[in-house]
């Protein structure tokens, strides 16, 4: 389904970014370090079509949050990248503030 394809694609994107920036995730709590984040991405990539969309969305938000705090992604740039993907899922632009 399209939702799972979008989520899977984003986790592939973040897996790649984490792999290139493991040094920026060193010294963090275990649940936020590169090893855990890579494992989380792999689990999401493998199961994007089987796990519920809301679960995948929570995982996605967690990964994005850690990456943003560590300066691996920029919140505004990432919003601009992901917004069209999610609007396509909803079939319309979702109001934002």
C-alpha positions as CSV (number, residue, x, y, z in Angstrom):
1,X,0.0,0.0,0.0
2,X,1.1,3.6,-0.6
3,X,1.3,4.5,3.1
4,X,3.7,1.7,3.8
5,X,5.8,2.6,0.7
6,X,6.2,6.2,1.8
7,X,7.1,5.2,5.4
8,X,9.5,2.5,4.2
9,X,11.2,5.0,1.8
10,X,11.7,7.5,4.6
11,X,13.2,4.9,6.9
12,X,15.6,3.9,4.0
13,X,16.5,7.6,3.8
14,X,17.2,7.9,7.5
15,X,19.1,4.6,7.7
16,X,21.5,6.0,5.1
17,X,21.8,9.3,7.0
18,X,22.5,7.5,10.3
19,X,25.1,5.3,8.6
20,X,26.9,8.3,7.3
21,X,26.7,10.2,10.7
22,X,27.3,7.5,13.4
23,X,29.8,9.8,15.1
24,X,27.1,12.4,15.7
25,X,25.0,9.8,17.6
26,X,27.8,8.5,19.8
27,X,27.6,9.2,23.5
28,X,23.8,9.4,23.5
29,X,21.5,7.2,25.6
30,X,21.3,3.7,24.3
31,X,17.9,4.2,22.7
32,X,19.2,7.1,20.7
33,X,22.6,5.8,19.7
34,X,23.5,4.8,16.1
35,X,23.3,1.1,16.8
36,X,19.7,1.3,18.1
37,X,18.6,3.8,15.5
38,X,19.9,1.7,12.7
39,X,18.2,-1.4,14.1
40,X,14.9,0.6,14.4
41,X,15.2,1.7,10.8
42,X,15.9,-1.9,9.6
43,X,12.9,-3.2,11.6
44,X,10.7,-0.5,10.0
45,X,12.0,-1.1,6.5
46,X,11.4,-4.9,6.9
47,X,7.9,-4.5,8.4
48,X,6.5,-1.3,6.9
49,X,3.8,-3.3,5.1
50,X,2.9,-5.4,8.2
51,X,3.0,-3.0,11.2
52,X,0.2,-0.4,11.7
53,X,0.7,3.0,10.1
54,X,0.3,4.8,13.5
55,X,3.1,2.7,15.0
56,X,5.4,3.4,12.0
57,X,4.5,7.1,12.3
58,X,5.6,7.2,16.0
59,X,8.8,5.5,15.1
60,X,9.4,7.9,12.3
61,X,8.8,10.9,14.5
62,X,11.2,9.5,17.1
63,X,14.0,9.0,14.5
64,X,13.4,12.4,13.0
65,X,13.5,14.0,16.4
66,X,16.8,12.4,17.3
67,X,18.3,13.3,13.9
68,X,17.1,16.9,14.2
69,X,18.5,17.4,17.7
70,X,21.8,16.0,16.6
71,X,21.9,18.3,13.5
72,X,21.8,15.4,11.0
73,X,18.6,16.8,9.4
74,X,17.1,20.3,9.4
75,X,13.5,20.5,10.5
76,X,12.4,23.0,7.8
77,X,14.2,21.2,5.0
78,X,12.9,17.8,6.1
79,X,9.3,19.2,6.3
80,X,9.7,20.5,2.8
81,X,10.9,17.1,1.6
82,X,8.3,15.0,3.4
83,X,5.2,17.3,3.1
84,X,4.5,16.4,-0.6
85,X,4.8,12.7,0.2
86,X,2.3,12.9,3.0
87,X,0.0,15.2,1.1
88,X,-0.1,12.7,-1.7
89,X,-1.3,10.0,0.8
90,X,-4.1,12.2,2.0
91,X,-5.0,13.3,-1.5
92,X,-4.9,16.9,-0.4
93,X,-2.8,19.4,1.4
94,X,-3.3,19.2,5.2
95,X,-3.7,22.5,7.0
96,X,-0.7,23.5,9.1
97,X,0.1,26.4,11.4
